[in-house]
Amino acid sequence: MIQIPLIPTPSQTMNVVLNQQSYRLDLYQRSTGLYLNLWRNSAMIVSGALCQNKNPIIHASYLGIGGDLLFIDTLGNDDPRYDGLGSRFILVFIAAGEKQ
């Protein structure tokens, strides 16, 4: 399991390496929740995925990521909000075969 560093801002973009591949993550807050876009080599893989507590975001092994992204509320059972990113709400990558 790898924790992806986040900052508490309503919109952010970061580059991460997952399973030896480079990805770009876009996180953005809307009135209906926190959403994620995932890019690999300038190609969007996941668009507008709603981020929820302990609910895998990718859900598709055929995309070749070799795992899944997951938000965890460290203080309860709420869905992530931008103001708690990096502290209360952490984002982790769980490789295929690792237990959640």
C-alpha positions in Angstrom: 0.0 0.0 0.0 1.3 3.4 -1.0 0.0 6.7 0.5 -0.3 9.5 -2.0 0.5 12.9 -0.5 -2.3 15.5 -0.8 -2.9 19.0 0.3 -6.2 20.5 1.6 -7.2 22.5 -1.4 -10.4 22.3 -3.5 -8.5 21.5 -6.7 -5.1 19.8 -7.2 -3.1 18.0 -9.8 -0.2 15.7 -9.0 2.1 13.2 -10.8 2.5 9.8 -9.2 4.2 6.5 -10.0 2.0 3.4 -9.5 3.4 0.0 -10.4 6.3 1.6 -12.2 4.1 3.7 -14.5 3.6 7.4 -14.4 0.1 8.8 -13.8 -1.5 12.2 -13.4 -4.2 12.6 -10.8 -6.7 15.5 -10.8 -8.8 15.9 -7.6 -11.5 18.5 -7.5 -14.3 19.4 -5.1 -17.9 20.0 -6.3 -21.0 20.6 -4.3 -21.9 16.9 -4.8 -18.5 15.5 -3.5 -14.8 15.1 -4.3 -14.0 13.8 -7.8 -10.9 12.2 -9.5 -9.5 12.1 -13.0 -6.7 9.7 -13.8 -4.4 10.1 -16.8 -1.6 7.9 -18.2 0.6 9.3 -21.0 -1.8 12.1 -21.8 -4.7 9.7 -22.1 -7.6 9.9 -19.7 -8.2 6.5 -18.0 -10.8 7.5 -15.5 -13.0 10.7 -15.7 -15.1 12.2 -12.9 -14.9 9.3 -10.5 -16.8 10.1 -7.2 -14.5 9.6 -4.2 -16.1 7.8 -1.3 -14.7 6.5 2.0 -13.3 3.0 1.6 -14.8 2.5 -1.9 -12.3 1.5 -4.6 -12.2 4.2 -7.3 -10.9 2.3 -10.4 -13.0 -0.9 -10.4 -11.5 -2.1 -13.7 -8.5 -4.5 -13.9 -8.5 -4.3 -17.7 -7.2 -0.7 -17.4 -3.8 -2.2 -16.5 -3.1 -0.1 -13.4 -2.4 -3.2 -11.3 -4.4 -2.1 -8.3 -6.8 0.5 -7.1 -7.1 3.8 -5.4 -9.0 4.2 -2.2 -9.8 7.1 0.2 -9.7 6.3 4.0 -11.3 8.5 6.6 -8.9 8.3 9.5 -11.3 9.8 12.0 -14.6 8.2 11.1 -16.8 7.1 8.2 -17.3 10.3 6.1 -16.7 10.6 2.4 -13.6 12.8 1.6 -13.8 16.6 1.4 -11.0 18.8 0.3 -10.5 20.5 3.7 -9.3 17.2 5.3 -7.1 15.9 2.4 -3.7 14.7 3.6 -4.7 14.6 7.2 -8.2 13.2 8.0 -8.7 11.8 4.4 -5.8 9.9 2.9 -5.5 8.5 -0.5 -3.8 5.1 -0.9 -2.9 2.9 -3.9 -3.4 -0.8 -3.1 -1.6 -3.1 -5.6 -3.5 -6.1 -6.9 -3.1 -9.0 -4.4 -2.8 -6.7 -1.4 -5.6 -6.9 1.2 -7.7 -3.8 1.6 
